[in-house]
Amino acid sequence: MKILTKKISIAIASMGMIMSSAAAFAAPATSNVALNVRTGPGTSFNVVDTLLPGEQVEVTECVSNGWCRIDHVGPDGWVSSNYLTPISAGSGAAPAPSGSTDPDCSFGITVGPGGPAFSISCGDAPPPAVPPAPAPPVPAPVAAEACFYKGNNYSSTKICRVDGVSRPNLVGGWNNSISSLSLTGGVKVKVCQGSNFTGLCDVYSSDKAVLNGALNNKISSYVVFTGAAPAPAPAPAPAPVVPVTHSTGPINLPQTFSANLDNGNVGSAGADIWYEAVTAVNKFVTPRNGAKLSISGPSNRGYAGCSTASYSSNKISVWAIPVGTYICVKTNQGRYSEFRLNGYTGTTMNLGYTTWAN
């Protein structure tokens, strides 16, 4: 009888050690779903029970395929750890139980910023890292552009232009049609009443729901830019004027007679120059009827030179006009003319002239 009692005591003590060891390794968790409890670690094993969603269990061991053995009220068995949520005992790491039918594997529970999570380790390989939270989406860059609207408060038809676009002459229904504008991406815009950035201009660096009265529906040119406003483009050089001859030829001008350089006639009405003889010595070329004179000298200035010459209503002494001298004339009809003193026949002046129609 004593021997039997001792064997029973040893057996009871052994069972206590087994239960204590299991309890030391157990970790509380709850089921996320209605979860099948199977006889072994895999779906090929028979189902012996089903956990209710939220039902609490004790996880006692795990294997490398992610299945864990659980104790609960009802038949114990194996479930997939993918559907278990560890129960945190507070901040930091929960107890890290370990135990497995695979001697090289252990499992644990960690509690971090994202909540508690199971970890399984086999051999020397570290447990799989918890994937980082996805990065927040990068906001789309704001386009650097200016949008122009035909209506107030950004209404009606609009057209948008990016940095650097210049429109010196608006066409296509946009000339004198802009009433509001919006700016994004740090661009600015210079708008002007006239083409080629002439007339009243203004620079905007922020949205304008209603343009001021002087520019509302009166914009004919604009440029979109960042930084300092671009310098206005130089005005195109005027096309050279091609002179058109109105009248040309020789004129033999007797002393005391007048000549009309618009038609080359001598002694007719509308004369431009008069060969004035005050005495036999004091003789002059005198402008008539509002014509004006400018001495060129020995060089032929032509239309370009005569059209920019400085003119005077003063008469010119013939002693200041040696043979070979050119004189520009602005006729009483407003035309530019030039004659050359080619010589004398007696007291008659021999002239050659050209008058331009321009």
Secondary structure, DSSP 4 states (H G I P E B T S, - for coil): -HHHHHHHHHHHHHHHHHHHHHHHH-EEEEESS-EEEESSSSTTSPEEEEEPTT-EEEEEEE-TTSEEEEE-SS--EEEEGGGEEEPP-SSSPPP-----SSTTEEEEEEEETTEEEEEEEETTSPPPPPPPPPPPPPPPPPP-EEEEEEEGGGEEEEEEEETT-EESS--TT-TT---EEEEETT-EEEEESSGGG-SSEEEESS-BSS--TTTTT---EEEEESSSPPPPPPPPPPPPP---EEEEEEEEE-TT-EEETTTTEES-SS-SEEEEESSSS-EEEEE-TT-EEEEEESS--HHHHHTT---BS--EEGGG--TT-EEEEE-TTS-EEEEEEEEEETTEEEEEEEEE--
